[in-house]
Amino acid sequence: MAEKPIALVTGAAGFIGTHLTKTLQQAGFNVRQMDYRPGRRSSGTYLNVNLSDAVALENSAYFSDVDVIFHLAGVTRRSSVEAFRDGNVVTTRNLVQAVNKYAKKLQRFVYVSSQAAAGPAKALGSPVTEEVIPAPVDGYGKSKLEAEEYIRQIADFPYTIIRPASVYGPGERDFLKIYRAIAHHLNVYAGYRDKFFSYVYVEDLVRGLLAAAQSGQTAMQTYFLCAPEPLSWVQFHDAVKRILKTWTVTINIPEPVLQVLGKLGDVYAALTHRYPLVNSQKARLGHPRYWICSPQAAIRDFGFETRFCLEGGLHKTLTGLFLFEKE
C-alpha cells in the first residue's frame, strides 16, 4: 500500500485552516498542522511553532518529508504597516528560508495571499485580473504583496500563489458581526451602500487550494479565487435577512464617521494591544467601491468551480451558527 502524501498547513487552527485540514484528510493526506498558541506543546501531528522566530524553524523534521505546504498563517488585524509586515512578511520569509533548506521532497508550496494584495478594481465592469499591476491600498494588502514578491524571488521550490476574495462560512469572524446585527434587527452599512465585492464560500476555496496544489498548470503562477459574479452589500444583507426571516432597521455610517472610528480604533489598539474590527487600516480597506476580481484564470488552468451559491453557503453558515448559540 502506498504511503499517504504529507501536507503541512500553517495557520491550521484558523478559519480557513480548520476547513482545509478537514478537506485534506478526506482527500487521503496525512496532515501536519503548524500553528502558534503560547503555552501549548507540540504533540503528534500538531506543531506549536512561532513563525516569527527563525531559530524555531531550524528543525528539518518539520519539512524533510513534506509533499505539499499550504501557508495560511498571518495576521489580518493590525493598526500599522510595520505591524502587518511583522505578521505577514517576516513570518513568510522565515518559513521560505527553512523550506529552501530542509524541504527537499516538496512538490508544491501554496501561499494563501489575499485579493487585497492586488487592490480594488476601477469599475464594476472591470474586475481585477492577474495581469493587472497590483495597487494595494492598506497595510494588510501591502504586506501580502511583499510576501508574494519574496516567494517569487527567493523560493527554490515550485509554488502557487492564491488570492482569495472575501471568504465566508462557518467559523469566520468578520461577517459574524453582520449576521448578529441582522439577527437583532439592525442592518448596518459601513459607508456607501452601493459597494460591490467578490466573495467565495470557504468549502469552495479549500477545494480550489487543493486543486491548485495538484495541477501541473499552476506552478509559479498566481490566481484569484472567487464566485463568478460580484455582489453588492445590499444583496448580501438582503440574503441574510431572507434566511433569518427577520426584519431590520437600516443604519448608514457615513465615510467621514468611519475615518474617525478608525483613528479611535488605533488608539484602542495602542492602549490594549487588541485589534478591533474598525481601525485606520480597515477604513482604508473598506473605502473603495469595487473590491472585485476575476476567477477566469483559475477556471481555465485547474477547473476551479464554486459549488455553493450565496444563499446555499449562507444557509449552511447561519444554520450552524444559530444552532450553536442556542445550545
C-alpha positions, 0 to 999 in steps of 0.5 A: 500500500502506498504511503499517504502524501504529507501536507503541512498547513500553517495557520491550521487552527484558523478559519480557513485552516480548520476547513482545509485540514478537514478537506485534506484528510478526506482527500487521503493526506496525512496532515501536519498542522503548524500553528502558534498558541503560547503555552501549548506543546507540540504533540503528534501531528500538531506543531506549536511553532512561532513563525516569527522566530527563525531559530524555531524553524531550524528543525528539518523534521518539520519539512524533510518529508513534506509533499505539499505546504499550504501557508495560511498563517498571518495576521489580518488585524493590525493598526500599522504597516510595520505591524502587518509586515511583522505578521505577514512578511517576516513570518513568510520569509522565515518559513521560505528560508527553512523550506529552501533548506530542509524541504527537499521532497516538496512538490508544491508550496501554496501561499494563501495571499489575499485579493487585497494584495492586488487592490480594488478594481476601477469599475464594476465592469472591470474586475481585477485580473492577474495581469493587472499591476497590483495597487494595494491600498492598506497595510494588510494588502501591502504586506501580502504583496511583499510576501508574494514578491519574496516567494517569487524571488527567493523560493527554490521550490515550485509554488502557487500563489492564491488570492482569495476574495472575501471568504465566508462560512462557518467559523469566520469572524468578520461577517459574524458581526453582520449576521448578529446585527441582522439577527437583532434587527439592525442592518448596518452599512459601513459607508456607501451602500452601493459597494460591490465585492467578490466573495467565495464560500470557504468549502469552495476555496479549500477545494480550489487550494487543493486543486491548485496544489495538484495541477501541473498548470499552476506552478509559479503562477498566481490566481484569484479565487472567487464566485463568478459574479460580484455582489453588492452589500445590499444583496448580501444583507438582503440574503441574510435577512431572507434566511433569518426571516427577520426584519431590520432597521437600516443604519448608514455610517457615513465615510467621514464617521468611519475615518474617525472610528478608525483613528479611535480604533488605533488608539484602542489598539495602542492602549490594549494591544487588541485589534478591533474590527474598525481601525485606520487600516480597515477604513482604508480597506473598506473605502473603495467601491469595487473590491472585485476580481476575476476567477477566469484564470483559475477556471481555465488552468485547474477547473476551479468551480464554486459549488455553493451559491450565496444563499446555499453557503449562507444557509449552511453558515447561519444554520450552524451558527444559530444552532450553536448559540442556542445550545 
